[in-house]
Amino acid sequence: MKALYKKRYASRKIRGKLRVCRYLSANKKLKQHVPRTVSFSRANLEMMMDRYDIVYVKPDVGSLGMDIFMLKRAESGYGLYEIVKKKQVQTSFSSLTDVFERINNAKSSRLIIQKGISLDCVNDCPYDIRAMVQRKPRGSWICTGFMVKVGARHKIVTNYHQGGMIYTIKKLGKQQGIAESETARRVRKLTRTALSISRTLSKKQSGMHEMGIDFAYDKQKHLWVLEVNSNHPQFHPLKQLDRRAYNKMKRFAASYGRYDAK
């Protein structure tokens, strides 16, 4: 199966979250949606904590909700949160030097530091919204659907693999008590922004056919782009929730040879 994947999968990718953020920040219209993101270093950690009360430190490539740290300013020092074997662990530090050493010793790959977003919640749980954008070979970009990832209460990640839940965007609106017209307005804005992102990034890397764009609203309802996954983005959790969207994504994926879309 792996050999088939390597041979036939035809969608190229952009490697690295920091690179993606730089590409998007260069677009005047998209820059407002990109949280400040820098490479991991002692100097950058100090600079980011001077500017923000919360930052995330995470792998530049991949994660699945793993190897992610949230650093939060506390009354007497700093609180560092991380996921260890699907359990969230908090450690207190008196200095940023100690925080840096802890993260630096634990890292297994190159890391980035990103401004922390105070995520909007549903039923007291943080969530983000994945927009799946795809195109058939020689076709134009289309937003084929959405998947809402709802994190466990008080967890630092919303990832499905770390105990989160999956909603449709319609269910999200109902759970938040939002009118259908407001949900429709959200969908239009998410779609416009997702298509703008896909067009911008595909100009930087030819041969791209799919992206999973993770959006989040903060508590002031400002829209942010948390991550763009162009490496085999997952949509399969939608199979039981929104079969119509799932089937559409699967048809597009099959057109560019994605092995798990057969």
Order of alpha helices (4+ residues) and beta strands (2+ residues): alpha-alpha-beta-alpha-beta-beta-beta-beta-alpha-beta-beta-beta-beta-beta-alpha-alpha-beta-beta-alpha
